[in-house]
Amino acid sequence: MIVDRQGRRFRNLRISLTAACNYACTYCVPDGKRLVAAQDELSAEAMGRAVAYLIEAAGIERLRITGGEPLVSPRLEPFLRVIAGLGLQDVSLTSNGQLLARKLPVLLDAGIRRINVSLDTLDANAFGRIARGGDLASVLEGLEQASAAGMRIKLNMVPLRDANLDQVLPLLEYCLERGFELRFIELMRMGHLARDGAGFQRQFVGLAELLELIGERHPFIQAESALDATAMRYEIPGQGFFGVIANESVPFCRTCSRLRLSSTGWLHGCLSSGSRHYIGDLLDKPRHLALPAMQRLLVKALADKQELIFSGGATVMKIIGG
């Protein structure tokens, strides 16, 4: 097992199935252009071998499938088949929900019972301005169908001062009524926002302001979270829970257990680090040769983690799965 001096190790793997996305969200890409699949993305079989090797080399226990947008990838179904027998404790998926209704049977057949859906507003016009793709009605229909099928659902909202701050309470109440858990994600200094400090500060809404806004209508108490959880979790008694991923206000670097693998075969140990480590060339090697080399790269990836504070990075979030 690979452990650093703070006792951190990799438990959670986030694998970007593709860099392609059918949205072009304002906080992700600056120019409104949708991201497309990279020419050298790994095959579903190679991605499956990567997961298997990382389970053995790093002790990965939980897998989250991300993108880009994983539901647009033709590799989704074969990848789900490949990882079905790997013995992971938990497999979940993060999506923008645009294709959720269409792909729901595939997810259910693969045993996926937990999904996070990014949704920043319930206002159709604001949705168009933020996502710059898709339509709100399709996302809401997908959520209703997934809920009816028994999926555990969390919604992810990025509060933006000039775009959707008025949606904090409507989205929270939408989730409370349906038994979903809403996660507010503080805007991150990633991609173009790492370079545009003024733009970041103009749009940023922090933990204290969010809690004050919610508390004006819904009394809440802090709830317990897992040691390596990214979200601070709160309970509105008798109604449900919500969380805040406060990467700026209350950094969680000290307990981070996340490892990310891009669709092109690069390991990222920390979102704040510009370092990445290529494992694509190891995936065709025999196990006895691949594992030692992968463990050496994992030591470097773990050393990339920040000790205290998230400081942002130039990588576009959609490329490495959020």
N, C-alpha and C positions, 0 to 999 in steps of 0.2 A: 504494500500500500504506500502511496506517495503522499506525504504530509509535510506541510511547511512549518516554520517555527511558531506560527500562531495557531497551529493545530488544524488548519484548514486542509481539506482534501476535496477532490472532485467527486460529487455524488450525483449531480444533475447534469444531464447532457441536453443541450438544445441543438437540434440539427436542422439546418435550413435546407429544405428539400429543393428549393429553386430560388433564384434571385428575382424571378419574374413576379410582377404584381399587377392586378387589374385596377389598382388605385394609384394615386400620386399625391398622397397626403402632404399638406403644407409643411408639417413639422418633420417630414421624412426626406422629401426631395424639393429642391428650391425652384425648379424650372417647369413644373407641371408635367414632365414627361414620365410616362409609366416605365418602370424598370422591366427589363426583358431578361430572359434566361441567358446565362453565360454560355459561350460555345463549349467550354470544357467542363460542364457540370458532370458529376459522377453518376454512374448508372445506379439504378435501384439496388442491384446486387452488390456493387462496391460500397454503397452507403450502408447496406446491411452488414457487410463484413467489418466496416469501420465501427459500427455500434458493437458488434460482437467482440472485436479486439479491445475496444475501450472499456467494456464491461470487465474484461479479464485484466487489462493493464492498469486501470485506474479505480476499479471498484464502482463503476457507474451503476446506480440503482434505479433512477427514474429518467424517462425520456420525454421530451416535449418536441413535437414536430412543428416546425415553423416555416417561414419563407423569408422574403417575399410573401407570396400567398400560396400555401401548400395545396389548396384545393384546385389551383389551375394547373398543377403539374401532372403530366402523364405518368410520372414515376410513383404517384401516391399509392395506387393499389398494389403494384408489385413490391414496393417497399414495405407496406403493411404485412404482406404475406411473408417476407423475409424475416422480419423482426418478431413474428408471432411466437416463435419457439425459443426466444432468448432468455426467458425467465425474469424479465424486468418486473420490479414491484409496481410500476405505474407507467402507463403510456397515455399521454394527453396531446392535445393539438391546439394551436393558436391560429385563428383565422379572422378575416374581416367579415365573414359571414355571407358574402355576396352569393356564393354558390352552395351554401350550407344545405338548403332544402334538396338540391339536386344530388349532392354527394352524401347525404345522411345515411342511406342504406349501406354504402361502402364502409363508412365509419362504424356503424353498428355491427356489421358482419365481422369487422376486424376486432371487435371488443372494445372500441373506444367509448368510454362512458363519461369522459370529462373533457370539456372544451372551454377555451377562453375566446371571446369574440370582441374585437376592437370596435367600439361604437362611441363616437364623440358627441352625438346630438340626436335628439328625436325630432328636430326641425328639418324638413326635407330640403329647404333652401340652404340652410347652414351646412347640411350634410354635403350637398354638392360643392359648396365653396371649400370645405375642408378636405374631403376625400378626392375631389376632382376625378370621380369615376364611380360607376355603379349607381344603385338607387336604394333609398332607405327602405322602401316597402319590401323588397326581396330579402333584406337582412332581417327585418322583423318577422316575416313569414318563416324564415329558416329557424329563428329562435323559438317560435311557437311550436314548430314541428319537432325540434330537438328536445324541447321541454316535455312535450307530450310523449316522446319516446323514452323518457326517463333519464336523459342526460343531465349531469351536474354542470351548471353553466355559471361562468363568471364573465362579466363584461369589463372591458378595459377602456377607460376614458382618459384622454390627455386634456386637462383644462387649459384653455388658451384665453388670455384676458380679452382680446378683441374679437374672439370668434364664437365661444361657446360657454362662457362663464355663467350665463343665464340658464344653462342646461344642467348644472350640477344637481339641483334639487329635483327637477323632473326626471332625470335619469335614475337618481337614487330611488325615487318613489316607484318608478316603473319596475325596478329590480325587486324592491321590497314586496310589491304586490304579487310577483311571480316566483318568489323564492330564489332569485338569482343573487349573486354577490357582486357588487360593483367595486372595482378597483380604480381609484384615481391614481394616475401615474404622472408625477411631476415631469414637466418638460425636461428633456435631457440635452446636454451640450454635445450632440453627436452630428456628424456630417457637416452640412452648411451652417448649423447653429453653433458648432465649435468655433467657426471663423467669424460669425456675426454676433459679437457679444451684445451689441445694442439691441438687435432684434430679439435675441434670447431674453434679455431682461425686460423688454417691452411686453412679451407674451407670458412670462413665467408667473405661475400662481403656486404658492407654497403651502405646506402643510397647515400652518397656523391659520391662514386665511380660509382654507377649505373647511377646517374644523369649526371655525367661528360661523361660517355661512351655514353649515349643516346644523350646528347647535341652536341656531335661532328658531328652527322648526322642529328638530328631532333631538331630544336629550339622548346622550349615548354614554357608554362606559368603554374603557379599553379592555379588549379581550386578549387571551393568550395567543401567541403565534409560535410556530416551530422555530428552533434556535437559528436555523439558516434561512428563515423566510425573508423575502424582500419587502413584504408589506407589513405595516403596522395595522393591526386589525381592531375594529370597534364593533360593539353590539348596540343596537337600538332595541331595548328590552321589549319583548313581545312582538317584534316586527322582523328582525333579521340582522345581518351583518354587512359591513362595508370595510374596505381597506384603503390605505394610502401607501403607495410606493414612493417614499420621500427620499429619492436618491440625492437630492441637494440639501434638504433640510435636516434629515437624520440619516447620514450615510450608513450603509450596512456592509461595508467592505470587510470588516473584521471577521464576519461569519460567512462570507460568500462561498458557495460550493459549486458554482456553475462553470461549465465548460461549454464552449460553442464550437460547432463544426459547420463551416460554410459548404454550400453546394458544390464548390470546386475543390474541396479537400483540405482546407486550411483550418487549423485549430486556433481558437482565440481564447486565451485564459482570462482576459480582462478587457472590458469595453474601453477602459481608460488607457490601455496600452496600444501603441502602434505596432507591437510585435505580433507576429503570427507564425505558425509552424506547419509546414506542409506534410501531410501524411498520405496524399494520393498515391505516391509511388510505392508505398508500403503495402497497399491493399491487394496487390497481385503476388506478394511474396508468401512463402510458407509461414505458418504460424511461428515456428521456432526462430525465424529470422525477423519477422515483422514485430513481434512483441517487445523484444529488447530495445529495438530502435524507437518504437513508439513510447516506451517508458522514458527514454532519454528526452524525447520531445515534451512529454508531459511534465517532467521536472522543470523544464524551461517555461512551459505555459503556466505552471503554478507560481513560479517566481515572478511572472508578469503582474500578478494581482497587486492592487494598491493595498497599503497597510491600513489606511484610515479613511480617505476621502475620495469619492468619485470626482474625477477632474475632466471627464469628457474625452472625445476622440474624433478623428477625422472620418472614420469609417461610417458609411451610410447604414443606419440601423437595419433596413430591410435586407441587406446583403447577409447579415449574420444572425437574423432571426429575433431581433428585439431582446 
